[in-house]
Amino acid sequence: MKAANILLLCMLGAALLSTVLCNSASGPDDCCFQFFRNPVNKNLISSYFRTDSRCPISAVVLITQRARRICVDSQEKWVEKIVKHLEKKIL
């Protein structure tokens, strides 16, 4: 009887531990699920970053001078121009 109680306690502990580990998994923080489609004036953008490779959609997040974040498609021509403009500005 004692062995069965110990086995049951171990199984319960393993189940609780697995739920804790699953909930604290580290994943990407900033993913985009919708894109802003209209071109944005490059002078209004202060910086940008690319979304994490673990995100389901590859995107660029443009950050405006007022700290607003805008998700845009990284394949759009106007987005590529803004990224190039910002990279030149940094150098």
PyMOL commands that set and color helices and strands:
alter all, ss='L'
color gray80, all
select helices_A, chain A and resi 2-23+42-44+77-90
alter helices_A, ss='H'
color red, helices_A
select strands_A, chain A and resi 45-50+59-64+69-73
alter strands_A, ss='S'
color yellow, strands_A
deselect
rebuild
show_as cartoon
